[in-house]
Amino acid sequence: MSRVHKRARTTGVPTMGGMRTTKIVLVDDLDGTDADRTVRFSLDGVEYEIDLTDEHATELEAALRPFADAARVVKRKRSRAKN
């Protein structure tokens, strides 16, 4: 099932100069309401990004906190540029 993560709303009436205002609205990927922020995390080498309300982001962070506190931070190795 495919979900739209962001939606755009065109607001205002075009003026004589043709100017419009477009507002990007984040949509909470859990419940479809307007989201407050995008949260990035990774698991098993896969990076994820999810748009959430502040409440859902706090729930996710609280659920992950005990595991993050017990884990080791892995620093990414910088790749050398090929000439």
C-alpha positions in Angstrom: 0.0 0.0 0.0 1.5 3.3 -1.0 1.0 6.4 1.2 1.5 10.0 0.4 3.9 11.4 2.9 3.6 15.1 2.0 0.8 17.0 0.4 0.9 20.5 -1.2 -1.8 23.1 -0.8 -2.0 26.0 -3.1 -3.3 28.9 -1.1 -4.5 32.3 -2.1 -5.9 33.6 -5.4 -3.5 34.1 -8.3 -2.7 37.8 -8.7 -2.5 39.6 -12.0 1.2 38.8 -12.1 0.4 35.1 -11.8 1.9 34.7 -8.3 0.8 31.8 -6.2 1.7 30.6 -2.8 2.3 26.9 -2.3 2.4 25.4 1.2 3.9 22.0 1.9 2.1 20.2 4.7 3.7 17.2 6.4 1.2 14.4 7.0 1.6 12.1 9.9 2.3 8.6 8.5 0.4 6.9 11.3 -2.9 8.6 11.4 -3.1 11.1 8.4 -3.3 14.2 10.5 -0.9 17.2 9.9 2.5 16.3 11.1 4.9 18.6 13.0 8.3 17.1 11.9 10.2 14.4 10.1 12.1 11.8 12.2 15.0 9.9 10.7 16.3 6.6 12.2 18.0 3.5 11.0 17.6 -0.2 11.8 19.7 -3.1 10.5 21.5 -0.9 8.1 18.3 0.6 6.5 17.6 4.3 7.0 14.0 5.4 7.5 12.2 8.7 7.5 8.7 9.2 8.9 6.6 12.3 9.3 5.0 12.5 12.7 3.1 14.8 15.1 5.1 15.9 18.1 3.1 13.5 20.2 3.9 10.5 17.9 7.6 11.5 17.7 7.8 11.6 21.5 6.2 8.1 21.6 8.8 6.8 19.1 11.7 8.4 20.9 10.5 7.0 24.3 10.2 3.5 22.8 13.7 3.6 21.3 15.4 5.4 24.2 16.2 2.3 26.4 17.8 0.6 23.3 19.7 3.7 22.3 21.0 4.2 25.8 22.3 0.6 25.9 23.8 0.7 22.4 27.1 1.9 21.0 27.3 4.8 18.7 28.8 3.8 15.3 30.7 6.5 13.5 30.4 6.3 9.7 33.6 5.7 7.8 34.4 8.4 5.4 34.8 7.1 1.9 37.8 8.3 0.0 37.1 10.2 -3.2 38.2 8.4 -6.4 40.3 10.4 -8.8 
